[in-house]
Amino acid sequence: LIERRRRGLPPGVAQPALGFAAMIAASFAALSAQHDPGHMPLLAGMTQPPDVAEEARVDRAVIALHAEHPALGRVLAADSVVSLDPLGYRRDETFWSGESGPVDTVLSFAGDRDAVAAAIARSALDRRYAVIGTPLRVASDRDLTANPGLGALLDPERDGR
């Protein structure tokens, strides 16, 4: 490289490009051992986005959760939920603040497992809800089906998961 600069030759782009391509290819070598707690199929996750109707249902649910936030008590929201309404949650209402004490309601997406399950168990939340037509999940110590802003969106999960 120094010799090329002395001669006034333009630096080659092939070697850095090939190095970068090799690095990217190597990152896929251990794909089966990658951390994937949600067991998301990689190709399907990148090529099959959710349909517009599901996105609209998720948007409506996020708006309703924001509006009914005070009725949920002390909330803990998974990063996936916070990413859809970043100004709707204080830092201490997220997993970013580290392990928290007991909460009244945990908000997550199906597939958010480890920390969410620990928070639900730690808080002994016995009511579990699926937001109809979405992968959103709500665990609470409150009966949210009677809530005027959320009740119509929630389906109590019968199997407790």
C-alpha positions as CSV (number, residue, x, y, z in Angstrom):
1,L,0.0,0.0,0.0
2,I,2.8,2.4,0.9
3,E,4.6,1.5,-2.3
4,R,1.5,2.2,-4.4
5,R,1.1,5.6,-2.8
6,R,4.8,6.4,-3.6
7,R,4.3,5.4,-7.2
8,G,1.0,7.4,-7.4
9,L,-1.1,4.3,-8.2
10,P,-4.7,4.3,-7.1
11,P,-5.3,2.0,-4.1
12,G,-7.0,-1.3,-5.1
13,V,-10.6,-1.9,-4.0
14,A,-10.6,-5.6,-4.7
15,Q,-8.7,-6.7,-1.6
16,P,-10.8,-4.8,1.0
17,A,-14.0,-5.8,-0.8
18,L,-13.0,-9.5,-0.8
19,G,-12.0,-9.2,2.9
20,F,-15.3,-7.7,3.8
21,A,-17.2,-10.4,1.8
22,A,-15.2,-13.1,3.5
23,M,-16.0,-11.6,6.9
24,I,-19.8,-11.5,6.1
25,A,-19.7,-15.1,4.8
26,A,-17.9,-16.2,7.9
27,S,-20.6,-14.7,10.1
28,F,-23.1,-17.1,8.6
29,A,-20.9,-20.1,9.2
30,A,-22.3,-20.8,12.7
31,L,-25.8,-19.7,11.9
32,S,-27.3,-22.7,13.6
33,A,-25.6,-21.7,16.9
34,Q,-26.6,-18.1,16.8
35,H,-28.6,-16.6,19.8
36,D,-32.2,-16.8,18.7
37,P,-34.5,-17.0,21.7
38,G,-37.6,-16.4,19.5
39,H,-36.6,-19.2,17.1
40,M,-37.3,-16.8,14.1
41,P,-36.7,-18.4,10.8
42,L,-34.0,-16.2,9.3
43,L,-35.0,-16.2,5.7
44,A,-38.8,-15.9,6.3
45,G,-38.1,-13.1,8.8
46,M,-36.3,-11.1,6.2
47,T,-38.5,-11.9,3.2
48,Q,-42.0,-12.1,4.6
49,P,-43.0,-9.0,6.4
50,P,-46.3,-8.9,8.4
51,D,-49.3,-7.9,6.3
52,V,-50.7,-4.4,6.4
53,A,-53.8,-5.5,8.4
54,E,-51.6,-7.0,11.2
55,E,-49.4,-3.8,11.3
56,A,-52.6,-1.7,11.6
57,R,-53.8,-3.9,14.5
58,V,-50.5,-3.6,16.2
59,D,-50.5,0.2,15.8
60,R,-54.1,0.3,17.3
61,A,-53.0,-1.8,20.2
62,V,-49.9,0.3,20.9
63,I,-52.0,3.5,20.8
64,A,-54.5,1.8,23.2
65,L,-51.8,0.7,25.6
66,H,-50.4,4.2,25.6
67,A,-53.8,5.7,26.3
68,E,-54.6,3.2,29.1
69,H,-51.1,3.2,30.6
70,P,-52.2,4.5,34.0
71,A,-54.8,1.7,34.3
72,L,-52.1,-0.9,33.9
73,G,-50.3,0.0,37.1
74,R,-46.6,-0.4,37.3
75,V,-45.6,-1.5,33.8
76,L,-42.6,-3.4,32.4
77,A,-42.3,-3.4,28.6
78,A,-40.1,-5.6,26.5
79,D,-37.7,-3.8,24.2
80,S,-39.8,-4.9,21.2
81,V,-42.8,-3.1,22.6
82,V,-40.8,0.0,23.6
83,S,-39.4,0.3,20.1
84,L,-42.9,0.9,18.8
85,D,-43.6,3.7,21.3
86,P,-40.2,4.9,22.6
87,L,-41.6,8.0,24.3
88,G,-44.4,6.1,26.0
89,Y,-42.3,4.3,28.6
90,R,-39.9,5.6,31.2
91,R,-36.5,4.0,31.5
92,D,-37.5,2.2,34.7
93,E,-40.5,0.6,32.8
94,T,-38.1,-1.2,30.4
95,F,-35.7,-4.0,30.6
96,W,-32.9,-1.5,29.9
97,S,-32.8,-0.5,33.5
98,G,-31.8,-4.0,34.7
99,E,-33.8,-6.3,36.9
100,S,-36.8,-4.6,38.5
101,G,-39.0,-5.5,41.4
102,P,-42.5,-6.7,41.1
103,V,-44.7,-5.1,38.5
104,D,-48.5,-5.1,37.8
105,T,-48.3,-5.5,34.0
106,V,-45.8,-6.9,31.5
107,L,-46.0,-6.1,27.8
108,S,-44.2,-8.2,25.2
109,F,-44.4,-9.9,21.9
110,A,-44.8,-13.6,21.4
111,G,-41.2,-14.9,21.2
112,D,-39.8,-12.5,23.9
113,R,-39.0,-15.2,26.4
114,D,-36.3,-15.3,29.0
115,A,-36.5,-11.9,30.8
116,V,-40.2,-11.6,30.2
117,A,-41.0,-15.0,31.7
118,A,-38.8,-14.1,34.7
119,A,-40.6,-10.8,35.2
120,I,-44.0,-12.5,35.0
121,A,-43.0,-15.2,37.5
122,R,-41.3,-12.7,39.9
123,S,-44.5,-10.5,39.9
124,A,-46.9,-13.5,40.1
125,L,-49.0,-12.2,37.2
126,D,-51.9,-14.6,36.8
127,R,-53.8,-13.0,34.0
128,R,-52.5,-13.5,30.5
129,Y,-53.9,-11.9,27.4
130,A,-53.2,-12.0,23.7
131,V,-54.0,-8.8,21.7
132,I,-56.3,-10.2,19.0
133,G,-54.7,-10.5,15.6
134,T,-51.3,-9.5,16.8
135,P,-48.2,-11.1,18.4
136,L,-48.5,-8.7,21.3
137,R,-48.9,-10.3,24.8
138,V,-50.0,-8.8,28.1
139,A,-49.6,-10.3,31.5
140,S,-51.2,-8.6,34.4
141,D,-52.5,-8.9,37.9
142,R,-55.6,-6.9,36.8
143,D,-58.7,-7.9,34.9
144,L,-58.1,-5.9,31.7
145,T,-61.1,-7.3,29.8
146,A,-63.4,-4.8,31.6
147,N,-61.1,-1.8,30.6
148,P,-63.0,0.3,28.1
149,G,-59.9,1.1,26.0
150,L,-58.3,-2.3,26.0
151,G,-61.0,-4.9,26.7
152,A,-62.2,-5.3,23.1
153,L,-58.6,-5.8,21.9
154,L,-57.7,-8.6,24.4
155,D,-58.3,-12.3,24.4
156,P,-57.6,-14.0,27.7
157,E,-55.2,-16.8,27.0
158,R,-56.7,-20.1,28.2
159,D,-53.4,-22.0,28.6
160,G,-51.7,-19.5,30.7
161,R,-48.9,-18.8,28.2
